[in-house]
Amino acid sequence: MSASLQTTDAALSDADLLDRTADAVRAAGAALRERFGEVVRYGSREELMAALAVNDDAALAILRPALTELRPQARWVEDELDGGALPAGEWWVVDPAEGNVNHLHALPEWAVTATLVRDNRPVLTVVHLPLTGETYTARTGGGAHLDGRPLHVSSTADLGLGIVATSQARPDEDEQVVRRVGASITAMLFDALVVRVAVPATLHLVNVAAGRIDAFWQFAGARADLLPGALLVTEAGGTISDAEGRPWTPQSGSFLAAAPGIHAQAVATLTR
C-alpha cells in the first residue's frame, strides 16, 4: 500500500479524501488488469457466479481495507446490486469490477468504482478504467474531471442529432421492466441519431459527463450502477431525473442523465 493510503486523518477534507480514494481505486484496478486477457469459460450459472466472485474478491482485498482506513466511520454496502435508500450517515458504495462479465469475456468495457454517500447524497466518486489508465473523479461542488481535466456535458440541443445509450439493469430483471426497456429503445431509434446498448451503465455515464454522448437512461438499477455517474454528470453540468422528468433518487424506478439541451426531448421520447 502506498504511503498516501497509510495516512489517515479524521479531518481530511473531501478534496483530499477524493485524491486518496482515487489511489485505492487505481490499486484495485491494477490487480484486475493483471487478471485480464483470456476468456474465462463457464458452463453453468454457478460457475459464472464463482468466476465473477474471484474478480470481486481480488479488488475488494485492496479497496475495503484502504477505504475503511480512510473513513473508519463510514459503513459498507455489502451487495453491489442493492438499490433504494440507505440509512443516515456515511456509506461506501463500491463496485469492485463494474462490467465484470465483460472482464471475463476479455472485453475492454469494465471499471472499478467507489462512491462516498453521505445522508443518501453522493459526495465524491472515482471511476477508474484500468485498460486505458483513465480516472474520472467528481466531488459535490468541485466539478467533474478526467485525470485532472474539467469535464463538461455536450451542448447538443436536438435529440435527432444526439447519440444516446442505455443498459440492462440486471440479467434476471422483471418482465415488465424488460418490456419497458425494449419499448424505450424502439422509441429512441426513431428520435435519436444513434442508440447504443451495452453494459455497464457507468461507462455510458462517464461519456455523458465528458460530452461524448448526449443522454443515458435506464429502468431500475442498483446504487453502484448509477451513483458514480449521477455525480459525474451533475458536476459536469448535466441534468439528472427519472424517465418522467421528476427528481431522481436511489428509490426511483428509472434514471435519465442528459445534456440540458435535450433532456426535455428525451423525457418526451421515453414517456410517449
Protein Blocks (a to p, Z undefined) as FASTA:
>chain_A
ZZklmpccfklcfklmmmmmmmmmmmmmmmmmmmgoiacddfbfklmmmmmmmmmmmmmm
mmmmmmmmmmmmbccdfblkbgcjddedjdddddfbghklmmmnopabdcddddddeehi
afbdcdddfknopacdddehkapaeehiacdddfbfbfklpccddddfbfkbcfklmmmm
mmmmmmmmmmmmbdcddddfklmmmmmmnomambdcdeejifklmmmmmmmmmmnopacd
dfkopacdfkbcbdcdddfklmmmmmmmmmZZ
